[in-house]
Amino acid sequence: MATDTHTLMIEATTLLIRHRGYHGTSLNDILSASGAPRGSLYFHFPGGKDQLVVEVTRASVANVTERLGAALLEESDPAVAVHHIYQSVARMLEDYEFSLGCPVAPV
């Protein structure tokens, strides 16, 4: 877990938006969850919540890209590579406790 304020705010925002959505997450929620002082939000993210969400999105895309790349790294068979991608996505969804509100049948 991070200890610097910038990273703490990104991690807190990532979790809050994942569970509450953009509109359901307030700046107060982010500050409370990250433990960051109020003034630090605009110090680290002069564009406020919108800039913070852009940074969260960039970090999330980089994470997904890295994980999918790792799933394909040493696979030469396209069918097996696609299978690895699906397994990697399933693990990511489990890691992020993603749910559509309905049970997912095992494949």
C-alpha positions in Angstrom: 0.0 0.0 0.0 1.2 3.5 -0.8 2.2 6.1 1.7 2.5 9.2 -0.4 -0.6 11.5 -0.6 -0.8 11.5 -4.4 -0.9 7.7 -4.7 -3.2 7.4 -1.7 -5.7 9.7 -3.4 -5.5 7.7 -6.7 -6.0 4.4 -4.9 -8.9 5.7 -2.8 -10.6 7.2 -5.9 -10.1 4.0 -7.8 -12.0 2.0 -5.2 -14.7 4.6 -4.6 -15.5 5.0 -8.3 -15.4 1.3 -8.8 -18.1 0.8 -6.1 -20.0 4.1 -6.2 -19.4 5.5 -9.7 -18.2 9.0 -10.7 -21.3 10.9 -9.6 -21.6 8.9 -6.4 -18.1 9.8 -5.3 -17.6 13.2 -3.7 -14.3 15.1 -3.0 -15.1 14.6 0.7 -15.3 10.9 0.2 -12.0 10.8 -1.6 -10.3 12.9 1.1 -11.8 10.8 3.9 -10.9 7.5 2.3 -7.3 8.6 1.4 -6.7 10.4 4.7 -5.3 13.3 2.7 -5.6 16.9 4.0 -8.1 19.0 2.1 -5.5 21.3 0.6 -3.5 18.5 -0.9 -6.2 17.6 -3.5 -5.7 20.7 -5.5 -2.0 20.7 -4.9 -1.6 17.3 -6.5 -4.6 17.6 -8.9 -5.1 21.3 -9.8 -8.0 20.2 -12.1 -9.8 18.7 -9.1 -12.0 15.6 -9.3 -11.9 15.5 -13.1 -8.1 15.5 -13.3 -8.0 12.9 -10.5 -10.4 10.6 -12.4 -8.3 11.0 -15.6 -5.2 9.8 -13.6 -7.2 6.9 -12.2 -8.3 5.9 -15.7 -4.7 6.1 -17.0 -3.5 3.9 -14.1 -6.3 1.4 -14.7 -5.7 1.2 -18.4 -2.0 0.7 -17.7 -2.7 -2.1 -15.2 -5.1 -3.9 -17.6 -2.6 -3.6 -20.5 0.2 -5.0 -18.3 -1.9 -7.9 -17.1 -3.2 -8.8 -20.6 0.3 -8.5 -22.0 1.6 -10.8 -19.4 -1.1 -13.3 -20.3 0.1 -13.3 -23.9 3.8 -13.0 -23.3 5.1 -16.5 -24.1 2.1 -17.9 -26.0 2.4 -18.6 -29.7 -0.8 -20.6 -30.2 -3.6 -18.0 -30.9 -6.3 -20.2 -29.4 -4.4 -20.7 -26.2 -3.5 -16.9 -26.1 -7.2 -16.0 -26.3 -7.9 -18.5 -23.5 -5.2 -16.8 -21.4 -6.8 -13.4 -22.1 -10.2 -14.6 -20.8 -8.6 -16.1 -17.7 -6.7 -12.9 -17.0 -9.9 -10.8 -17.4 -11.8 -13.2 -15.1 -9.1 -12.8 -12.5 -9.2 -9.1 -12.8 -12.9 -9.0 -12.3 -12.6 -11.2 -9.3 -9.7 -9.1 -7.9 -11.9 -5.9 -8.4 -14.9 -7.7 -6.9 -16.9 -6.8 -10.0 -20.5 -7.7 -10.0 -23.5 -7.0 -12.2 -25.8 -8.0 -9.3 -26.3 -11.5 -10.6 -24.4 -14.7 -10.1 -22.0 -15.8 -12.8 -22.3 -19.3 -14.0 -18.9 -21.2 -14.2 -17.7 -22.0 -17.7 
